[in-house]
Amino acid sequence: MDTNDTNKKIIYSDLSYKIVNVLFAAHNGIGRFGREKQYGDLIENLFKERGIEFEREKHLPVKGIKRESTNKADFVIESKIVLEIKSKPMIEREDYSQLQRYLQAGNYRLGLLTNFRNRYLRPIRIIRLNS
């Protein structure tokens, strides 16, 4: 298979690459034992420096409820990708479910789940399930 064909199938590959670069810069800057808020603040500054459009702590709708909900994504980048950041010993099933809920609530196609506590940063790409 031609690599160009593969790249066409990857959702938002260029934007994802830019976001992952920011995540690595934040991980390198703070290390692996910072608090989630510290990573969020640094990521926000790096997005601004690099001209990446984002919304921080964006409220997402809950079906059937008109007021602001408890669905609050850490970042929504360029109205395309939801970024959830964690700083905990390990990613759990609930973290995947949380991001999937955000993708469906906001009708986004792609999410990135990142745990900064890991020694080696491994952002996880999550694609919205159809429902």
Beta strands, then each sheet from edge to edge (+ up, - down):
strand 1: 54-59
strand 2: 72-77
strand 3: 81-86
strand 4: 110-115
strand 5: 124-127
sheet 1: 1+ 2- 3+ 4+ 5-
end
